[in-house]
Amino acid sequence: MVRELPAGLVVRHPNSDDQQRVLAVMDAWWMGSPGDAGSLRRLLLLPRLFFQHFTASSYLVEHEDGRLAAFLIGFLSQSHPEVAYIHVVGVDPSLRRRGVGAGLYHRFFQLAATRGCSRVQCITSPGNAASTAFHTGIGFQIEPGDLVINGVAVQRDHEGPGLHRVAFTRTLTNQTSPVRPPVIIRDVRVCFLGDSFTAGVGDPTHLGWVGRLAARAENRGLHLTAYNLGIRMDTSAEIRARWKHECLLRLPEASEARLVLSFGVNDMTQDGQGLRVPPDRSVANLTALLAEALPVLPVLMVGPPPSGDPGRDERVAALNEQYAGVCAANDVPYVNVFAALQEQPSWQQGIADGDGAHPAAAGYEQLTNLVFDPWWRWLEDFDAGLSGSVVARWALRATV
């Protein structure tokens, strides 16, 4: 099954003149090895012969104006006619999480199947959790190895002394039907960044909605490391100021790292001198935070809930709509919970019986029910899990 590419992109087979274009974008997209040494390494990885003798099994994706958007270099094995091999793949970081990489893989799968191949093979580096999650997510299985690194089987010295690799194989059967990904072990770590509602204030079970999400994920077989980084009274300004220091140190390279945001009620709180954070500044804080986080992490946002104060809730409702617009403009999933919770008598009753702002256990259960399904779809979206750059994450972490 070939997946459609996003609008405005066209796919074609490369030719010999495309080698320099691909090498140039590799320099820009793969920031791990800069300078002449990095360029030489990429040249050795993709010599001109791939653009002369393997063009029929390789693909380029371009914008309508001709700018390169993605590429896949693959070939059919001469020694093992049943095997097709994917050698190098690259996607413009601005297009990640949009199905471009998966679309190229499925296009290659169909080509290989029509040429009589029964399986596809490829490799990745140990510790590249994003790559491992992507490949297993679209049906590849990890081949046995003689090393285990970060819980993944690795083939020792696969590319030469000290150059260990994770090897993948995907069976090409029944290509007219989607292939279900195998059950895999994923090292998923999610930072939940927000205010007292994120912290679960008022819940006598001390789970809040974050703890309940993690428990439900465990029940579905996903072992999740959930970092609850909610702080009472925090506004968008304070959350924006602390996100890098608190999140990046908790998200190591060898993990599938994600970020969930939820705030806004404290911004719309009167402090005697007016609103703690005016709406335009609150929106600007969210916009700036997303601009900093999206290049390095997939992000999902849970909108602010009602808190029992009619005047503040009116302001929060308006801010909630503005937040939703910012997230839509940045292709960030947004879970709008305000209206549904405002209509729940038990949410309002929990606030009234408690501290006047936060619900009890039943209210957090309702909030969890609203968040879980879109959050779970986001977790299962492997393209989303590959958004951002591990290299960029580590470069940003070094500045913390």
C-alpha positions in Angstrom: 0.0 0.0 0.0 1.6 3.3 -1.2 0.9 6.2 1.1 0.1 9.6 -0.4 2.6 12.4 0.2 1.5 15.7 1.6 0.2 18.2 -0.9 2.8 20.2 -2.8 5.4 17.3 -2.9 6.3 15.3 -6.0 8.3 12.1 -6.1 10.7 10.8 -8.9 13.7 8.6 -9.4 17.1 10.3 -9.0 19.7 10.7 -11.7 23.5 11.1 -11.6 23.2 14.9 -11.3 21.3 14.6 -8.1 24.2 13.3 -6.0 25.6 16.7 -5.1 22.1 18.0 -4.2 21.6 15.1 -1.8 25.0 15.5 -0.3 24.3 19.2 0.3 21.1 18.6 2.1 22.7 15.8 4.2 25.1 18.4 5.4 22.2 20.6 6.4 19.9 17.9 7.8 22.4 15.7 9.6 24.1 18.0 12.0 26.1 15.3 13.8 29.3 15.5 11.8 30.0 19.1 10.6 32.8 20.4 8.4 35.0 18.7 5.9 35.2 15.4 7.9 31.4 15.1 8.0 31.1 15.9 4.3 33.7 13.3 3.5 31.9 10.7 5.6 28.7 11.4 3.8 30.4 11.2 0.4 31.8 7.8 1.3 28.3 6.7 2.3 26.7 7.9 -1.0 29.2 7.7 -3.8 28.1 8.6 -7.3 27.5 4.9 -8.3 24.3 4.9 -6.3 23.0 7.7 -8.6 24.1 5.8 -11.7 23.3 2.2 -11.1 20.5 2.2 -8.5 18.2 4.9 -9.7 15.2 2.7 -10.5 15.0 1.5 -6.9 15.6 4.9 -5.3 13.4 8.0 -4.8 13.7 11.8 -4.5 10.9 14.0 -3.1 10.8 17.6 -4.2 8.7 20.7 -3.6 6.9 22.1 -6.6 9.7 24.7 -6.9 12.3 21.9 -7.1 13.8 22.1 -3.6 14.7 18.7 -2.2 12.4 17.5 0.5 13.4 13.9 1.1 15.3 11.0 -0.5 15.5 7.2 -0.2 18.5 5.3 -1.7 17.8 1.5 -2.0 18.6 -1.4 -4.2 17.7 -5.0 -5.0 20.3 -7.5 -3.9 22.3 -9.2 -6.7 23.4 -12.0 -4.4 20.1 -12.7 -2.7 17.3 -12.0 -5.2 14.6 -12.3 -2.5 16.1 -9.3 -0.6 15.8 -5.6 -1.1 18.0 -3.2 0.9 17.4 0.4 2.0 20.8 2.1 2.2 20.2 5.8 3.2 17.1 7.9 3.9 16.8 11.6 4.7 13.8 13.9 5.4 13.9 17.6 5.7 13.4 18.3 9.5 10.6 20.8 8.6 8.6 17.9 7.1 9.0 15.3 9.8 5.8 14.0 11.5 4.0 14.3 8.2 4.4 10.8 6.9 7.0 11.6 4.2 9.5 9.0 5.5 6.9 6.3 5.9 5.5 7.1 2.5 8.9 6.5 0.9 9.4 3.3 2.7 6.0 2.0 1.6 6.7 3.0 -2.0 10.0 1.0 -1.8 8.1 -2.0 -0.3 5.7 -2.1 -3.2 8.5 -1.8 -5.7 10.5 -4.6 -4.1 7.4 -6.9 -3.9 6.7 -6.4 -7.6 10.3 -7.3 -8.4 9.9 -10.6 -6.6 11.5 -9.7 -3.3 10.1 -11.3 -0.1 11.9 -9.1 2.5 13.5 -5.7 3.0 16.6 -5.2 5.2 18.3 -2.1 6.6 20.4 -1.0 9.6 20.8 1.8 12.1 23.3 2.8 14.8 23.0 1.5 18.4 21.3 4.1 20.7 19.3 5.7 17.8 16.0 5.1 19.6 14.0 7.3 17.2 15.2 5.2 14.2 14.5 1.9 16.0 11.0 3.1 17.0 10.3 4.2 13.4 11.5 0.9 11.8 9.7 -1.4 14.2 6.6 0.8 14.0 6.3 0.2 10.2 6.8 -3.6 10.5 10.5 -4.3 10.7 11.8 -6.8 13.2 15.2 -6.6 14.9 17.5 -9.4 13.9 19.4 -11.3 16.6 22.8 -9.9 17.7 25.7 -10.7 19.9 25.4 -7.5 21.9 22.6 -5.8 23.8 22.8 -2.0 24.0 20.0 0.0 25.7 17.8 -3.2 25.6 18.2 -3.7 21.8 20.0 -6.6 20.1 23.1 -5.3 18.2 25.4 -7.0 15.7 29.0 -6.5 16.8 31.4 -5.0 14.3 28.8 -5.1 11.5 30.4 -2.3 9.5 34.0 -2.9 10.8 35.8 -3.0 14.1 33.8 -1.0 16.7 31.1 -0.1 14.2 28.2 -2.0 15.7 24.7 -1.9 14.1 21.1 -2.8 14.7 19.9 -4.9 11.8 16.2 -4.9 10.7 14.2 -7.2 8.4 10.7 -6.7 7.2 8.8 -9.5 5.4 6.9 -8.5 2.3 3.7 -10.5 2.3 0.1 -9.5 1.4 1.1 -6.1 0.2 -2.5 -5.1 -0.4 -3.1 -5.1 3.3 -1.5 -2.9 6.0 1.0 -4.8 8.1 0.5 -4.6 11.9 3.6 -3.6 13.7 5.0 -6.2 16.1 4.9 -5.8 19.8 8.1 -4.1 20.7 9.8 -2.7 23.8 9.9 1.1 23.6 11.8 3.4 25.9 9.2 6.1 26.0 9.8 9.1 28.2 7.3 12.0 28.4 7.7 15.2 30.3 4.4 16.7 31.4 5.0 20.4 31.9 2.5 22.6 33.5 0.8 24.0 36.6 -1.2 22.7 39.6 -3.7 20.9 37.4 -0.8 19.0 35.8 0.6 18.3 39.3 -2.8 16.8 40.3 -3.5 19.2 43.2 -6.7 18.2 45.1 -6.6 14.5 44.1 -6.5 12.4 47.3 -5.1 9.5 45.3 -2.2 11.7 44.2 -2.5 10.4 40.6 -4.0 13.4 38.9 -4.5 13.0 35.1 -0.8 12.4 34.5 -0.5 9.4 36.8 -3.8 8.0 35.3 -2.5 8.3 31.8 0.7 6.4 32.7 -1.3 3.7 34.5 -3.5 3.2 31.5 -0.5 3.1 29.1 1.0 0.3 31.3 -2.3 -1.6 31.1 -2.0 -1.5 27.3 1.5 -2.9 27.5 3.5 0.3 27.1 6.1 0.9 29.8 6.2 4.7 30.1 8.4 6.9 32.1 6.2 9.9 33.0 7.9 13.0 34.5 5.3 15.2 36.2 6.7 18.7 36.1 3.7 20.6 37.3 4.3 23.5 39.6 1.5 25.3 41.5 0.8 28.9 40.5 3.2 28.7 37.4 2.2 30.9 34.5 3.1 30.4 30.9 6.1 32.8 31.4 7.6 30.7 34.2 6.9 27.4 32.3 8.6 28.8 29.2 11.6 29.9 31.3 12.2 26.4 32.9 11.2 23.9 30.1 14.7 23.3 28.7 16.4 22.9 32.1 13.7 20.6 33.4 12.9 18.5 30.3 16.1 18.0 28.3 18.0 16.7 31.3 15.4 14.0 31.7 15.3 12.9 28.1 18.5 11.0 27.1 19.5 10.3 23.6 18.7 6.6 23.8 15.0 7.1 24.3 11.8 8.1 22.5 11.3 11.5 24.1 8.1 13.6 24.0 6.7 16.7 25.7 3.1 17.4 26.9 2.1 21.0 27.8 -0.8 22.2 29.9 -1.2 25.6 31.4 -3.1 28.9 31.2 -5.4 29.2 34.2 -2.8 31.1 36.3 -2.2 33.5 33.4 -5.9 34.6 33.6 -5.8 35.0 37.4 -6.1 38.5 38.9 -3.3 39.4 41.3 -4.4 42.9 42.5 -2.6 44.6 39.6 -4.5 43.0 36.8 -4.0 39.7 35.1 -0.8 37.9 36.0 -0.1 37.4 32.2 -2.2 39.3 29.6 -3.7 37.1 26.9 -1.4 38.5 24.1 1.7 37.8 26.2 0.4 34.3 27.2 -0.1 33.5 23.5 3.4 34.8 22.7 4.9 32.6 25.5 3.3 29.5 24.0 4.4 30.5 20.5 8.0 31.0 21.7 8.0 27.7 23.7 6.8 25.7 20.7 9.4 27.4 18.4 12.1 26.2 20.9 10.7 22.7 21.5 9.4 21.5 18.2 12.8 21.2 16.4 13.9 18.8 19.1 10.8 17.1 20.5 7.2 16.0 19.5 4.7 18.2 21.5 1.1 17.7 22.5 -0.9 20.3 24.4 -3.8 19.8 26.8 -5.9 23.0 27.1 -6.5 24.7 30.4 -9.6 23.5 32.3 -12.3 25.5 34.1 -11.5 26.3 37.7 -14.8 27.4 39.2 -14.4 31.1 39.1 -16.9 32.5 36.6 -14.9 35.6 35.6 -11.6 33.7 35.3 -13.3 30.8 33.5 -14.6 33.3 30.9 -11.1 34.6 30.3 -9.7 31.0 30.3 -12.3 30.0 27.7 -11.1 32.8 25.3 -7.4 31.9 25.9 -8.1 28.3 25.3 -9.4 29.1 21.8 -6.3 31.2 21.1 -4.0 28.4 22.3 -5.8 26.0 20.0 -5.1 28.3 17.1 -1.4 28.5 17.9 -1.1 24.7 18.1 -3.1 24.2 14.9 -0.7 26.7 13.1 2.3 24.6 14.4 0.8 21.2 13.6 0.7 20.4 17.3 -2.2 18.1 18.6 -4.4 20.1 21.0 -6.8 18.4 23.4 -9.6 20.9 24.1 -11.1 19.9 27.5 -12.6 23.2 28.7 -16.2 23.0 27.5 -16.6 19.2 28.3 -15.4 19.7 31.9 -17.5 22.8 32.4 -20.6 20.7 31.7 -19.6 18.0 34.2 -21.4 18.5 37.5 -18.9 16.3 39.4 -16.0 18.4 38.1 -17.7 21.6 39.5 -18.8 19.8 42.7 -15.2 18.6 43.3 -14.0 22.1 43.0 -16.7 23.4 45.4 -16.0 20.7 48.0 -12.2 21.2 47.8 -10.1 24.3 47.6 -12.3 26.2 45.3 -10.1 25.7 42.2 -9.1 22.1 41.8 -11.3 18.9 41.4 -11.1 15.7 43.4 -10.4 12.2 42.1 -13.6 11.9 40.1 -12.8 15.2 38.2 -9.3 14.0 37.4 -10.7 10.8 36.1 -13.0 12.7 33.8 -10.1 14.8 32.6 -8.1 11.6 31.9 -11.0 10.2 29.9 -10.9 13.3 27.6 -7.1 13.3 27.2 -6.4 9.6 26.9 -7.5 8.7 23.3 -5.9 11.6 21.5 -2.8 11.2 23.7 -2.6 7.5 22.9 -3.0 8.1 19.1 -0.1 10.6 19.4 2.0 8.1 21.2 1.3 5.5 18.5 2.2 7.9 15.7 5.7 6.8 15.0 6.2 9.7 12.5 5.5 12.0 15.5 7.9 10.1 17.6 10.6 10.9 15.0 10.0 14.6 14.8 12.9 16.8 15.9 16.5 15.9 15.9 18.3 13.9 18.6 21.5 15.8 17.6 19.7 19.1 18.0 18.3 18.0 21.3 21.7 17.3 22.6 23.1 20.5 21.2 20.3 22.4 23.0 20.9 20.3 26.2 24.5 21.4 26.2 23.4 25.0 26.6 21.3 24.2 29.7 
